[in-house]
Amino acid sequence: MAILGIDIGGSGVKGAPVDTVHGALLSERYRVPTPQPSDVTSIVEAVAEVAAQFDDFDRVGVTFPGVVVDGVVRTAANVDKSWLDTPAAKLFGDRLGRPVSVLNDADAAGVAEVAFGAGRDQPGLTMMLTFGTGIGSALFLDGKLVPNTEFGHLEIDGKDAEVRASDRARETEEMSWEKWASHVERYLSHVEALLSPRLFIVGGGVSKKADRFFPLIDIRTPMVPAALLNNAGIIGAAVTAGQAQGEPVASPARAGAPAHPAV
């Protein structure tokens, strides 16, 4: 049976069954708006509504916008504070009646990109950054995840980086692409100074508009848009759930082209 991936985002909760060998969705995504307030009960029910749209899955991977350690939520910067110290994996598992793996949302997107997308076969230190409601980060060393880095909360000029450089900041403050790109460049330069990564992978919805701001950013580190776009979290969540069950991950280069490519 397939593994179901569900991605909890700032504006929507979306999911689909996933082919974890090829990194492809097996059907159209189903999406519901993220409840407001985004408290524990409301989010659990939203996840259950998404899962109810699909049959024939035996495990579930769920992303969460915060630090998750052993299935327990440790930070909740962009969701309701009732999530702090909540055993998310157990709650989702009890509600869905299936084993559930829960991980940070940016980590999940990074897992997908490293397995099947822009970071595949990339040696050394790779950083995935998602620009959306906040800034999510996922750090990989030779393809291995260093979980829960939360580099979007680095302090720059006395403020969290995401206050000025997230896509939400661009929209709410009605910044021009030039102004917003200057904030992103300042942020990326700071990360460069700390970590000296070999590659930045830029994800989140704004990555679809990479041509609008990539040329405005001058940094040393190569920078590429995410290949899997908004499906990365779903795919990475499912891959993580499969790994928890002991399933190997095969890249398209080894397993052949996917029959249902991610879009």
Buried (B, 14 or more C-beta within 10 A) or exposed (E): EBBBBBBBBBEBBBBBBBBBBBBBBBEEBBBBEBBEEBBBEBBBBBBBEBBEBBEEBEBBBBBBBBBBEEBBBBBBBBBBEBBBEBBBBEBBBEBBEBBBBBBBBBBBBBBBBBBBBBBBEBEEBBBBBBBBBBBBBBBBEEBEBBBBBBBBBBEBEEEBBBBBBBBBBBEEEEBEBEBBBBBBBBBBBBBBEEBEBBBBBBBBBBBEEBEEBBEBBEBEBEBBBBBBBBBBBBBBBBBBBBBBEEBEBBBBEEBEEBEEBBE
